[in-house]
Amino acid sequence: MTKHWKHTIAASIAAVALAVTVGCGSSSPTTQENGSGNGLDKELNVFNWSEYLPEEVIKKFEDKYSVKVNYSTFSSNEEMLAKVSAGGGIYDLTVASDYFIQPMAKQGLIEPLDLNNIPNLKNLSEEFVNKDHDPGNKFSVPYMGNTVSLAYNPDNIKTEITSFEDLWKPEFKSQIVMVDDQRFILGMVLKTLGYSGNDTDPAHLEEAQQKMLKLMPNIKAFDSDSPKTMMINGEVNIAFVWGAEIALAQHEKPQIKTVLPKEGLMLTFDNFVIPAGAKHKKTAEAFVNFLLEPEISAEIAKSFPYINPNREARKQIDKATLDNIAIYPPAEEMKRVESLKDIGDAVKLYDRTWSEVKSSQ
């Protein structure tokens, strides 16, 4: 998941909106049916988060439909946005977090879906479809969701951790690994100050920046690709990372304890979207439909246990995964969960705040 801050939503979209328009107008998608007679193209260009889709699943699609999948990865929404914004139909399918979808749709960076080609959408639970960020799922299909959760190794950390506020304790110097994600981290700091994780008040962001600077000595690393590794090998003993990474670390070290912080967790969902100018749109929709097949979706969840919105797939997911609060917070906790939202032009303020925090390292 998210790794490097590179470009802002607002800056990237504003800078390249014209280029996208030109790129889309100059490239006309062509359909080259393969020998299977299924009407799909010979290849598909997919752009996804790292460590988010098993190679075995991709191979199954290729074998079933005789389509070559050219698969590449990114480490942040910002990196994805910058490359998609360049236009030219480079990618046929990508994944974007929910709070990115409205800005991308408004700027014409993604195309409407033909849901007739994605009948397996019916397998998704009602709570995950037709959301405010995309009414009617015109542009997006939910893939997987996650909270950034808190965990620690009680074998090495003798002080009980019950809240985000505890991360500032001086005895935790160089003991923490965090996702490299400005929205989740600044959101967490804002929540310790009693504000919303989506707060856009400049004065509150300034408070958050000053408080975050005080936390920096305790942070060993920012890592969103595989932060579990540092927990497993003992480089750190505290993690503010994707819930699935905590769960995977617990496979190696069962003593790692998940914390439901007093301030409440934050949540986001990743979704499939088709970039403007995609050359193999129908094939991309077939790929999404394939990934929504219950047995395939359950297989994905086995390798990468994020929140799975597929109602039918959950019937095939083991109970231990479904009961793990690092992945699926209990119902009473979900009532307190705050979803990340599109914050419009205020993203520039977040970008500047985050840049100044990171430059202090």
C-alpha positions as CSV (number, residue, x, y, z in Angstrom):
1,M,0.0,0.0,0.0
2,T,1.0,3.7,0.2
3,K,4.7,4.4,0.3
4,H,6.1,7.6,-1.2
5,W,4.5,11.1,-1.2
6,K,5.2,12.4,-4.7
7,H,2.4,14.6,-6.1
8,T,-0.7,16.2,-4.8
9,I,-4.1,15.4,-6.1
10,A,-4.9,19.0,-6.9
11,A,-1.5,19.8,-8.4
12,S,-1.3,16.7,-10.5
13,I,-4.8,17.0,-11.9
14,A,-4.5,20.7,-12.6
15,A,-1.1,20.4,-14.3
16,V,-2.1,17.6,-16.7
17,A,-5.8,17.8,-17.3
18,L,-5.1,19.3,-20.8
19,A,-2.6,16.7,-21.6
20,V,-5.1,14.0,-20.7
21,T,-7.6,15.5,-23.0
22,V,-5.1,15.7,-25.9
23,G,-3.9,12.2,-25.1
24,C,-7.3,10.7,-25.2
25,G,-8.2,12.4,-28.4
26,S,-5.1,11.2,-30.2
27,S,-5.3,7.6,-29.3
28,S,-8.3,5.6,-30.4
29,P,-8.6,2.2,-28.7
30,T,-8.5,-0.8,-30.9
31,T,-9.9,-4.2,-30.3
32,Q,-8.0,-7.2,-31.4
33,E,-9.9,-10.4,-30.6
34,N,-7.8,-13.4,-29.7
35,G,-8.3,-16.9,-30.9
36,S,-10.6,-17.9,-28.1
37,G,-13.6,-16.1,-29.6
38,N,-14.6,-14.5,-26.3
39,G,-14.4,-11.0,-27.7
40,L,-11.6,-10.0,-25.4
41,D,-8.3,-8.4,-26.4
42,K,-5.0,-10.2,-26.5
43,E,-3.5,-8.2,-23.6
44,L,-4.5,-6.1,-20.6
45,N,-2.4,-3.4,-18.8
46,V,-3.1,-3.4,-15.0
47,F,-1.7,-0.9,-12.5
48,N,-2.2,-1.9,-8.8
49,W,-0.7,-1.4,-5.3
50,S,2.2,-3.6,-4.5
51,E,1.5,-6.8,-2.5
52,Y,-2.2,-6.6,-3.4
53,L,-3.0,-9.3,-6.0
54,P,-1.5,-12.9,-6.1
55,E,0.4,-13.8,-9.2
56,E,-1.4,-17.1,-9.2
57,V,-4.7,-15.3,-9.6
58,I,-3.4,-13.3,-12.6
59,K,-2.2,-16.6,-14.2
60,K,-5.6,-18.2,-13.7
61,F,-7.2,-15.3,-15.6
62,E,-4.6,-15.5,-18.4
63,D,-5.2,-19.2,-18.8
64,K,-9.0,-19.0,-18.7
65,Y,-9.3,-16.1,-21.2
66,S,-6.1,-16.3,-23.3
67,V,-5.2,-12.8,-22.3
68,K,-1.7,-11.6,-21.4
69,V,-1.8,-9.4,-18.3
70,N,1.0,-6.8,-18.2
71,Y,1.0,-6.1,-14.5
72,S,2.8,-3.2,-12.8
73,T,2.6,-1.7,-9.3
74,F,2.7,1.6,-7.4
75,S,3.2,2.5,-3.8
76,S,0.9,5.4,-3.3
77,N,-2.3,7.0,-4.6
78,E,-0.2,10.0,-5.6
79,E,2.1,7.9,-7.7
80,M,-0.8,6.2,-9.4
81,L,-2.5,9.6,-10.1
82,A,0.6,11.1,-11.6
83,K,1.0,8.3,-14.1
84,V,-2.7,8.0,-15.0
85,S,-2.8,11.7,-15.4
86,A,-0.2,11.6,-18.1
87,G,-2.9,10.1,-20.3
88,G,-2.2,8.1,-23.5
89,G,-4.1,5.0,-22.5
90,I,-1.1,3.4,-20.9
91,Y,-3.2,1.5,-18.4
92,D,-6.5,-0.3,-18.9
93,L,-7.2,-0.7,-15.2
94,T,-6.0,0.7,-12.0
95,V,-6.9,0.9,-8.3
96,A,-7.8,4.1,-6.5
97,S,-8.8,4.8,-2.9
98,D,-12.3,6.0,-2.5
99,Y,-11.5,9.6,-1.7
100,F,-9.6,9.9,-5.0
101,I,-12.5,8.8,-7.2
102,Q,-14.6,12.0,-7.3
103,P,-11.6,14.3,-8.1
104,M,-10.5,11.9,-10.9
105,A,-14.0,11.6,-12.3
106,K,-14.5,15.4,-12.3
107,Q,-11.4,15.9,-14.3
108,G,-12.2,13.2,-16.8
109,L,-9.3,10.9,-15.7
110,I,-11.5,7.8,-15.4
111,E,-14.2,6.4,-17.7
112,P,-17.7,5.2,-16.8
113,L,-18.0,1.4,-16.4
114,D,-20.3,-0.8,-18.4
115,L,-21.7,-2.8,-15.4
116,N,-23.3,-5.2,-17.8
117,N,-19.8,-6.6,-18.2
118,I,-19.4,-7.0,-14.4
119,P,-22.4,-9.1,-13.3
120,N,-20.4,-10.4,-10.3
121,L,-21.0,-7.0,-8.8
122,K,-24.0,-8.7,-7.2
123,N,-21.7,-10.6,-5.0
124,L,-20.7,-7.5,-3.0
125,S,-22.4,-6.6,0.2
126,E,-24.8,-3.7,0.0
127,E,-22.9,-1.7,2.6
128,F,-20.0,-1.4,0.2
129,V,-21.7,-0.3,-3.0
130,N,-23.5,2.8,-4.1
131,K,-21.4,5.0,-1.8
132,D,-21.3,8.8,-1.6
133,H,-18.0,8.9,-3.5
134,D,-19.5,7.1,-6.5
135,P,-23.3,6.8,-6.5
136,G,-24.5,3.9,-8.6
137,N,-20.9,2.7,-9.0
138,K,-20.7,4.6,-12.2
139,F,-16.9,4.8,-12.2
140,S,-15.7,2.3,-9.6
141,V,-16.0,-1.2,-8.2
142,P,-14.8,-2.0,-4.6
143,Y,-11.8,-4.2,-4.3
144,M,-10.6,-4.3,-0.7
145,G,-10.6,-2.0,2.3
146,N,-8.4,-1.4,5.3
147,T,-7.9,0.4,8.5
148,V,-4.5,1.6,9.5
149,S,-4.3,-0.2,12.8
150,L,-2.1,-0.1,15.9
151,A,-0.1,-3.0,17.2
152,Y,2.8,-3.8,19.5
153,N,4.9,-6.7,20.8
154,P,4.3,-7.0,24.5
155,D,7.4,-9.3,24.9
156,N,9.5,-6.2,24.3
157,I,7.2,-3.3,25.1
158,K,6.2,-3.5,28.8
159,T,4.1,-0.4,28.8
160,E,0.6,-1.1,27.8
161,I,-0.6,0.8,24.7
162,T,-4.2,1.8,24.6
163,S,-4.3,4.9,22.4
164,F,-2.6,6.8,19.6
165,E,-1.5,9.3,22.2
166,D,0.8,6.6,23.8
167,L,3.0,6.7,20.7
168,W,4.6,9.9,21.9
169,K,6.1,8.3,25.1
170,P,9.9,8.9,25.2
171,E,10.6,5.3,25.9
172,F,9.5,4.4,22.4
173,K,12.4,6.1,20.7
174,S,13.1,4.4,17.3
175,Q,10.6,1.7,18.1
176,I,7.8,2.5,15.6
177,V,7.2,1.7,12.0
178,M,4.4,3.7,10.2
179,V,2.8,3.6,6.8
180,D,4.1,6.3,4.6
181,D,0.7,7.9,4.1
182,Q,0.0,11.5,4.8
183,R,-3.7,11.3,5.1
184,F,-3.7,8.4,7.6
185,I,-0.8,9.8,9.7
186,L,-2.0,13.4,9.8
187,G,-5.5,12.1,10.4
188,M,-4.3,10.1,13.4
189,V,-2.5,13.1,14.9
190,L,-5.6,15.3,14.4
191,K,-7.6,12.7,16.2
192,T,-5.3,12.8,19.2
193,L,-6.0,16.6,19.3
194,G,-9.7,16.0,19.4
195,Y,-10.4,16.9,15.8
196,S,-11.7,14.9,12.8
197,G,-9.2,12.9,10.8
198,N,-10.5,14.9,7.8
199,D,-10.1,18.3,9.4
200,T,-9.2,21.1,7.0
201,D,-8.8,24.0,9.5
202,P,-5.3,25.5,8.8
203,A,-4.8,26.3,12.6
204,H,-5.6,22.6,13.4
205,L,-3.2,21.4,10.7
206,E,-0.5,23.6,12.2
207,E,-1.1,22.0,15.6
208,A,-0.9,18.6,14.0
209,Q,2.3,19.5,12.3
210,Q,4.0,20.6,15.5
211,K,2.8,17.5,17.4
212,M,3.9,15.2,14.6
213,L,7.4,16.8,14.7
214,K,7.6,15.7,18.3
215,L,6.8,12.2,17.3
216,M,9.6,11.8,14.7
217,P,12.3,10.6,17.1
218,N,10.1,7.6,17.9
219,I,9.7,6.6,14.3
220,K,12.2,4.1,13.0
221,A,10.8,4.0,9.5
222,F,8.0,4.9,7.2
223,D,7.2,1.8,5.1
224,S,4.0,0.9,3.3
225,D,5.2,-1.9,1.1
226,S,6.0,-4.5,3.8
227,P,6.1,-3.0,7.3
228,K,5.4,-6.4,8.8
229,T,9.0,-7.4,8.0
230,M,10.3,-4.9,10.6
231,M,7.9,-6.3,13.2
232,I,8.8,-9.9,12.5
233,N,12.6,-9.4,12.6
234,G,12.4,-7.3,15.7
235,E,13.7,-4.0,14.2
236,V,10.7,-2.3,15.7
237,N,8.1,-3.3,18.4
238,I,5.3,-0.9,17.6
239,A,3.4,-0.5,14.3
240,F,0.9,1.9,12.9
241,V,0.2,0.1,9.6
242,W,-2.3,-1.6,7.4
243,G,-4.4,-4.1,9.4
244,A,-3.6,-6.9,7.0
245,E,0.1,-6.4,7.7
246,I,-0.4,-6.8,11.4
247,A,-2.4,-10.0,10.7
248,L,0.4,-11.4,8.5
249,A,3.0,-10.5,11.1
250,Q,1.0,-12.3,13.7
251,H,1.3,-15.5,11.7
252,E,5.0,-15.4,12.5
253,K,4.7,-13.8,16.0
254,P,1.4,-14.6,17.5
255,Q,2.2,-12.5,20.6
256,I,1.8,-9.3,18.6
257,K,-1.2,-7.5,20.1
258,T,-3.7,-5.4,18.1
259,V,-4.9,-2.2,19.8
260,L,-8.3,-0.6,19.3
261,P,-7.2,3.0,20.1
262,K,-9.3,5.2,22.3
263,E,-9.4,7.8,19.5
264,G,-11.0,5.5,17.0
265,L,-9.7,4.0,13.7
266,M,-9.8,5.5,10.2
267,L,-10.9,3.5,7.1
268,T,-10.5,3.7,3.4
269,F,-11.6,1.4,0.5
270,D,-9.7,0.7,-2.7
271,N,-11.6,0.5,-5.9
272,F,-11.1,-0.6,-9.5
273,V,-11.3,2.2,-12.0
274,I,-10.6,2.5,-15.8
275,P,-8.3,5.3,-16.8
276,A,-9.5,7.6,-19.6
277,G,-8.3,6.4,-23.0
278,A,-7.9,2.8,-21.9
279,K,-7.4,0.6,-25.0
280,H,-8.8,-2.6,-23.6
281,K,-11.8,-1.5,-21.6
282,K,-14.0,-4.5,-22.1
283,T,-11.1,-6.8,-21.2
284,A,-10.5,-4.7,-18.1
285,E,-14.2,-5.2,-17.1
286,A,-13.9,-8.9,-17.7
287,F,-10.8,-9.0,-15.4
288,V,-12.7,-7.1,-12.6
289,N,-15.6,-9.5,-13.0
290,F,-13.2,-12.5,-12.7
291,L,-11.7,-11.1,-9.5
292,L,-15.2,-10.8,-8.0
293,E,-15.9,-14.5,-8.5
294,P,-16.3,-15.8,-4.9
295,E,-13.5,-18.5,-5.0
296,I,-11.1,-16.0,-6.6
297,S,-11.9,-13.2,-4.2
298,A,-11.4,-15.6,-1.3
299,E,-8.1,-16.7,-2.7
300,I,-6.9,-13.1,-2.9
301,A,-8.0,-12.6,0.7
302,K,-5.9,-15.6,1.8
303,S,-2.7,-14.0,0.5
304,F,-3.6,-10.4,1.3
305,P,-6.2,-10.4,4.2
306,Y,-7.7,-6.9,3.8
307,I,-11.4,-6.2,4.4
308,N,-13.2,-8.2,1.7
309,P,-16.5,-6.6,0.5
310,N,-17.5,-9.8,-1.3
311,R,-20.4,-11.4,0.6
312,E,-20.1,-14.7,-1.2
313,A,-16.3,-14.9,-0.9
314,R,-16.5,-14.3,2.9
315,K,-18.3,-17.7,3.1
316,Q,-15.0,-19.2,2.0
317,I,-12.7,-17.2,4.2
318,D,-11.4,-18.9,7.4
319,K,-12.9,-17.9,10.7
320,A,-9.6,-16.9,12.2
321,T,-9.2,-14.2,9.5
322,L,-12.8,-12.9,9.9
323,D,-12.4,-12.8,13.7
324,N,-9.0,-10.9,13.6
325,I,-9.7,-7.4,14.8
326,A,-6.7,-6.1,13.0
327,I,-8.5,-6.8,9.7
328,Y,-12.2,-6.7,10.7
329,P,-12.8,-4.4,13.7
330,P,-15.7,-5.5,15.8
331,A,-19.2,-4.0,15.1
332,E,-19.1,-1.7,18.1
333,E,-15.7,-0.4,16.9
334,M,-17.0,0.2,13.4
335,K,-19.5,2.6,14.8
336,R,-16.6,4.9,15.7
337,V,-14.6,4.4,12.5
338,E,-14.0,7.5,10.4
339,S,-13.7,7.1,6.7
340,L,-11.2,9.2,4.8
341,K,-13.0,11.8,2.6
342,D,-12.1,14.0,-0.4
343,I,-11.0,17.2,1.1
344,G,-10.8,19.3,-2.1
345,D,-8.3,22.1,-2.3
346,A,-7.3,21.5,1.3
347,V,-5.2,18.6,0.1
348,K,-2.6,21.3,-0.8
349,L,-2.4,22.2,2.9
350,Y,-2.0,18.5,3.8
351,D,0.7,18.2,1.2
352,R,2.7,21.1,2.5
353,T,2.3,20.0,6.1
354,W,3.4,16.5,5.3
355,S,6.4,17.7,3.2
356,E,7.6,19.9,6.1
357,V,7.3,17.0,8.5
358,K,9.1,14.5,6.3
359,S,11.9,17.0,5.5
360,S,12.7,17.1,9.3
361,Q,14.0,13.5,9.2
